[in-house]
Amino acid sequence: IIPTILFVIFSRFSIRQETRYMLLGNALLSDLIYLLFYTLSAALNAAHVHLPKEACVLLLFLLAVAYCGGLFTAAAIVLDTYIAILFPLRYIAILPPSRTKKNIILLWICSGAFPGIFFLVLSSTHSFVPCVMEMCSVPVILMLTLNGTDAVKLCFWLSTTVIFLCLSLIFCCYAILYFKTKQSGIWESICSRASVTFLMHNTVLFFYFFPLLALFIESFLCINIVIRLQTGIWISLTVFNVLMILPKVLFPFLYGLRYREISASLKSIVRRKHLHLVS
């Protein structure tokens, strides 16, 4: 469904000129890249293919860039909704299509720079572990890396701080939106479109950040030797293979198909194919 929604967004000029659809397309593209590379990593590990160190580092870096891209875009989507609801008359002036494109480029630059600093610290401290491992697995490498030097642990805590700053920003925006629109009457019915959309967005964002919270708690326990390394690896495998994949599966259905223009375009494509088959 992700490539189908991306095709609709990029093939319709009127759709791809709107800020919300550009951000949605960027989020879906980040998720698609992450899923493709993570599936490649899992397939190589299942086939017992041993990657060279340089190839493993590149694969891990691309995974980190794709995940950060999706995370930062999720925060940008919430900011876009915040501006659109609270400043409807100035929305076009604040976020025109040209500025949105520049912001998306800036998101990708930040997504590349953020894990790039982490990887540079790992390489400079000579504590990057794929050189002593036979399996290029993200959960396993993460757990072994957390037992490295103080510089590595500092990078981990800084990364955690940035992630939770994004979470705090999203929470504050939603809280302000709720209290600002509470008197408008859109929340009176639990089945109203606003209530359902708000619930779906919060569900997706919860599934985005809950795995990070679980990973943070598990890493904290492992660093302080509260749990064994083997237990930490099993928990990391569960988080990466289940909890982090789940929101990327839900995102196109709960976000993409909620937009009327995208749903109508998909229905027209299906109807056109059906008419062609009938004729």
N, C-alpha and C positions, 0 to 999 in steps of 0.2 A: 504493500500500500504506500510506502514512503516514496519509491520512484514514481508512482502514479500521481501523487499529490505534487511532487516536484515538477513533473511534466506539465500539470495544469497551471502551476504558478508561473513557470518560465515561458510557457507557450502563449499565454494571454497577456497582452500588453497592459490592459486596464487593471489586471490583478497584480502584476509584478511592479506596478508603479505606486502601490500603496505600501505604507511603512509596515503595517502589521503583517502583510503577506510576505514582504521581503525578510522580516525577522523570522517568521514561521519557516520560510524556505531555508534560511541559514541554519536554524535549529535542526530541521530535518536532515539537511546535508551533513551537519556535524555528527548526528546520530548514525546516519548511514555509513559514513567513513569509519566511525568507531566500531560499528557492528561488523563491517567487512574485515578490518584489520584484526579485531579480536577473534573472529571466526577463523581467520588464517592462522593466528597464533595457536588456537586450540586444535586445529586440524594438524598442524606441524607437530605439536606435542603428542597428539594421539598416534601419529604415524612414526613417532620416535625419530624425527628428523632434527639433527643437531645443527642449529644455526651458528655461523661465526659470530664472534663478539660484536663486530661492527654492524652486522645485519640485525642482531638482537637489540642493540642500542637504538638503531634507527626505527625499528618496529615499536619499541617502547615509547620513543619520543613522539611518533605519529599518533599512537594511542592517547598519550597525555594531551597533545594539542587538540585532537578531536573531542576529547572529554571536556577540556576547559572551554572549547568553543561552544559546546552545547550548554554548559553551565552558565557562562557569561551571557549567552543569548537568551536563556531563560530569565535571567535578571533584567535584560534589556526589554523583553516582552512585557514584564510587569511594569517597568518604568513607562513604556509606551502606553499601556492601558491607563496608568495613573494620569499621564498628561492628557490623554484623549478624553477622560471623564471629567477631570477638574478644570481643564482649559480647552473646552470644545471650540471656541471661536478663534483661539490663537494656535490651535493644534497644527494646522498646515504651515503656519509661519515658523513654529518651533521645530517641527520635524518634516521638512519637505523631502521629496524622494532623493534629491542630490545629497543632502546632509545624512540621510539614512544610509546611503551607500558608503559614505566616508566613515560613518560610525561602525558599519559592518567590517570594513577593512581594518579599522582600529581594534575591533574585537578580535580579529584573527591575529593581528600583530601581538596583542596582549596574550592571546592563547599560545602563541609560539614562544614569546619571551619568558612567560611564567615558568613553564617546565624547562626551558632552555637554561635558566639560571640554576635550577636544581641539578640538571645533568652536568653542568660545568663544575659545580661544587663536588659532585660525585667523582668526576674524572680527575680533578685537581688533587683530591685527597686520596686517590688510588683505592677507594673503597667500593668501587662498583663491582657487583658480585657476578655478573654473567661470565666473567673470565674464569671463574672457578666452578661454574655450574654447567650441567649438561642439558638443562631444561630452561627454555626462555619463557617462563611463566610469570605473569605480572604479580599474582598474589605471593608466590614463593619468593620472588626477588624483593618485593616490598618488605616482607617480614625479615629477611636476612639483612636488608639494608638498614632497617631500624636498629639493628644491633651493631651498627658501625660507629663512626667517630662522632664527636660532639657537633661538628659542622653539619653533618648529615641530619642529626636530630634537630638542629636549629632550623634547617630548611624545611623539615617536616612540620615543625610547629608554626613557622611562618606561613606555609601553605594552608595549614588548618585554619589559621587566623583569617586569611583572605577568604577562604570558603565560607566561614561563618559570618564574615562581614557582608558577603553577598546574601546570605540567608537572612541576616538582620535587616538589610535594605528591603528585601522582598516582603518580609513580615510587616515592616513599618508602612510600606506603601499600601498593602492590603488593609491594614488596620485603619489608616487614614481614609482610604476609599470607603470602607464600611461606615465609619462614623459620619463622613461627609454626605453620604447618600442614604443614611438611615431614615431621614425624614421625607424622602421622596416617594416612599410607598412601594419601591421595587422589591423589598424584602418581605412584604406581608404574606405572600403565598410561597410556601416552600417549593412548589412546583413551577414557579415563574422562571423565565429564561435566565434572568440575572442570577437568581439563587442557584440554579443548576449549573450555569457556567462558572460561577464563583466556586462552587463545590468541586467541579471537575478540575479547575485550574489548581486549587489547593491540593487535590488528590495527587495530581501529576508532580507538583513541586515537593510534596511530602515524600513521594517515592524517589525523587531526585536526591534529596538531602538526607533521608533516613539511612541509606547505605553508607554515606560519608560519616554520619554520626556513629553508626555501628563500627565502622572501620577505625574511627578516632578512639573510641572506648577500648576496642580490642588492642590497638597499637599501644595505647597508654598502659594497659595491663601487662602487655608483653615487655615493654621497655622496663617497667618496674618489677619484672620477674614475678608477677602474680600468677600468670598462666605459663605453661610450657610452650616452647617454640612450635612443637608439632600441633598443639591445640590451636595456636594462633594461625598457623598455616591453613588448617581445616576451616576455621572461621573466615579467613580471608578468601579462600576458594568459594565458600558459600556466598559471600557478599559480592564478589566479582562476577560469578557465573549465574547468579539468580537475581539478587536485589538490584544490581546496577543495570541489568539487561531489561528488567521489568518496566521501568518508566519509559525506556526507548521504544518498547512495544506499545505501551498505552498512549504515548504522546500523539502519534498521527490520528488515532481514533478519537481521543478526548479533546484534542486541540484542533487538528486539521479539518476533520469532518464536521465540526460544530459551525464552521463558517459557511454561510448560505451560498456564497459565490462558488466556493470550491465544491460543495455538494452538488450544486446545480450543474457545474461543468462536468463533474464525473458522471452524473446521470445522463447528460446530453451525449457524452462519449459512448456510454453503454447503450443508450437508445439508438444512436446512429449505427453502431455495430449490429444491433438486433435488426434494424430495418434493412441493412445491407444483406444480412443472412437471409431474411425473408424474401427480399427481391431476387 
